[in-house]
Each structure stands twice: as C-alpha cells, then as structure tokens.
C-alpha cells in the first residue's frame, strides 16, 4: 500500500485517498467493452482477486434522496434493506444519467470516494470479512484496494446488511 507524498493526481477518488493520507493501492486493468461479466466481475477476473472482495458502487434514491450503496459484485442490492439502513421507507435505483451527474463518474466507474457531492453511503456488512477490499478507482479499468475501516471513515458510511446473493 502506498502513501503518496506528492501532488495528488488522477481520478477524484485517488486524489481524495492521497489527500487523506490513506494507504491504498491502485490496480489498473484493461477494460473490455465486449465483456459480458459486468464491470465488477470483470475487475475481479482481470485482477485475479476473489470476487467477494470486489465491491460495486450503486446509486439509489431513498425517499427522494440520492444514496450510495456499496455491495459485493457477487450479490445484488436489497432495496428494502437499503431504505431501512438509510432511515427511509422506500428505495429505488437511480437513473444512470442521474447517478453520473451526481457523482461526476461514468457508470461502470462510479467510486464511493471523491464524488462531486457527498451522499449518504451504506456499505454492506460483508466488508468486514476482509483485511482489504476493492472499489472502483473512478474510471472503468481502475480499482483501488484499501482497508474497510478507511473506506467507512472516508465515506462516513453506515455499515448494514444490504446485499443479497
């Protein structure tokens, strides 16, 4: 894991990690637009990492408020559980264009870190099963590895059971 001491550069996610002096490792891989695996499983395969350690970032609306959900790429988001964890009644998936505008990232490269606007964030509790986890580094073909406690702290996240198999 690196602690960069130079001027931050790269995606907003990497800039945020560097500015916070958080140990992390950026892992680039060749994104294949023709892949049928989905972005997260493609990343796990390309990086040779157990898929359960790779987390996808999804945007949902909880009672009208955009909310970030981070779940393993091997599962799906439980919208009812997300609403409950976020203190709301109903959650629906956000429109991809809305998610892109709100985060400053493109779908398939949305990172929970360094978003244009901070949003309430809920991480699936399975994040605690690993010493380090992988999330999008802010573009397709880039994941960042960091400790779960750093991800929770940097995103001010709630940790709850929001994923299902």
C-alpha positions in Angstrom: 0.0 0.0 0.0 1.3 3.4 -0.8 1.2 6.7 1.0 1.7 9.2 -1.8 3.6 12.3 -0.6 3.5 14.1 -4.0 0.9 16.4 -5.5 -2.3 14.4 -5.9 -3.2 13.4 -9.5 -5.5 11.0 -11.2 -9.2 10.5 -10.6 -11.0 12.3 -7.8 -11.1 9.0 -5.9 -7.3 8.8 -5.9 -6.9 12.5 -5.1 -9.3 12.0 -2.1 -7.3 9.0 -0.9 -4.0 10.8 -1.3 -5.2 14.0 0.4 -6.5 11.9 3.4 -3.1 10.1 3.5 -4.9 6.8 3.3 -2.8 3.7 2.4 -4.1 2.3 -0.8 -3.1 0.5 -4.0 -4.4 1.4 -7.4 -4.9 -1.5 -9.7 -5.4 -0.8 -13.4 -6.6 -3.4 -15.9 -7.6 -3.4 -19.5 -11.4 -2.9 -19.6 -13.1 -4.9 -22.3 -16.2 -3.2 -23.5 -17.4 -6.5 -25.0 -17.2 -8.3 -21.7 -20.5 -9.9 -20.5 -19.3 -10.3 -16.9 -20.4 -6.9 -15.7 -17.9 -4.3 -14.5 -17.2 -5.7 -11.1 -16.8 -9.3 -12.0 -14.6 -8.2 -14.9 -12.4 -6.4 -12.5 -12.1 -9.4 -10.1 -11.2 -11.7 -13.0 -8.7 -9.3 -14.6 -7.0 -8.6 -11.2 -7.1 -12.2 -10.0 -9.0 -11.3 -6.8 -11.8 -13.3 -5.1 -15.0 -11.7 -6.4 -16.4 -11.3 -2.8 -13.6 -8.8 -2.1 -14.6 -6.5 -5.0 -17.5 -4.1 -4.3 -19.7 -2.2 -6.7 -21.0 1.2 -6.1 -24.6 1.8 -6.9 -26.8 4.9 -6.6 -30.3 4.7 -5.3 -32.9 7.1 -4.2 -34.2 6.7 -0.6 -37.3 8.7 -0.1 -36.2 11.0 -2.8 -32.6 11.5 -1.5 -29.7 10.1 -3.6 -27.9 7.4 -1.5 -24.7 5.4 -2.3 -24.9 1.7 -1.8 -21.7 -0.4 -1.9 -22.2 -4.2 -2.2 -20.1 -7.2 -3.3 -20.1 -7.7 -7.1 -21.2 -11.3 -6.4 -24.6 -10.1 -5.0 -27.4 -7.7 -5.5 -28.6 -4.7 -3.6 -31.6 -5.3 -1.3 -33.5 -2.1 -1.8 -35.8 -2.7 1.2 -32.7 -3.2 3.5 -31.0 -0.1 2.0 -34.1 2.0 2.8 -34.1 0.7 6.4 -30.4 1.2 6.8 -30.6 4.8 5.5 -33.6 5.6 7.8 -36.1 5.7 5.0 -39.2 3.9 3.8 -38.6 3.2 0.1 -35.6 2.9 -2.1 -35.4 2.7 -5.9 -32.4 2.5 -8.2 -31.3 5.9 -9.5 -31.4 6.6 -13.2 -27.9 6.0 -14.6 -27.7 9.6 -16.0 -28.7 11.0 -12.6 -26.0 8.9 -10.9 -23.4 10.1 -13.4 -24.3 13.8 -12.8 -24.4 13.4 -9.1 -21.1 11.6 -8.7 -19.0 13.0 -11.6 -18.2 9.5 -12.7 -19.5 7.3 -15.5 -21.5 4.1 -14.9 -19.0 1.2 -14.5 -16.5 3.6 -13.0 -18.5 5.2 -10.1 -16.4 5.3 -7.0 -17.7 5.8 -3.5 -14.8 8.1 -3.0 -14.2 11.6 -4.4 -17.8 12.1 -5.7 -18.8 15.6 -6.8 -21.2 15.8 -3.9 -21.1 13.8 -0.8 -24.1 11.5 -0.4 -25.3 9.3 2.4 -23.4 6.0 2.0 -24.3 2.4 3.1 -21.7 -0.3 2.9 -22.7 -4.0 3.0 -21.6 -5.6 6.3 -19.6 -8.2 4.4 -16.9 -5.6 4.0 -15.6 -6.6 7.5 -14.7 -10.1 6.2 -11.6 -8.8 4.5 -8.4 -7.0 5.5 -8.6 -5.0 2.3 -11.4 -4.6 -0.3 -11.5 -3.3 -3.8 -13.8 -0.5 -5.1 -13.8 1.5 -8.3 -11.0 4.0 -8.6 -13.2 6.4 -10.5 -13.0 5.0 -14.1 -13.6 1.8 -15.9 -10.5 -0.3 -15.7 -9.3 1.0 -12.4 -9.9 -0.4 -8.9 -8.4 0.8 -5.7 -7.6 -1.5 -2.8 -7.9 -0.2 0.8 -8.8 -1.2 4.3 -12.5 -1.4 5.1 -12.2 0.9 8.1 -10.6 3.6 5.8 -13.5 3.2 3.3 -16.0 3.6 6.1 -14.3 6.6 7.6 -13.8 8.4 4.3 -17.3 8.0 3.1 -18.9 8.4 6.6 -20.8 5.3 5.8 -23.3 3.2 7.7 -22.5 -0.5 7.6 -25.5 -2.8 7.3 -26.7 -6.0 5.7 -27.8 -4.5 2.3 -26.7 -7.2 -0.1 -28.3 -10.5 -1.0 -27.0 -13.4 -3.1 
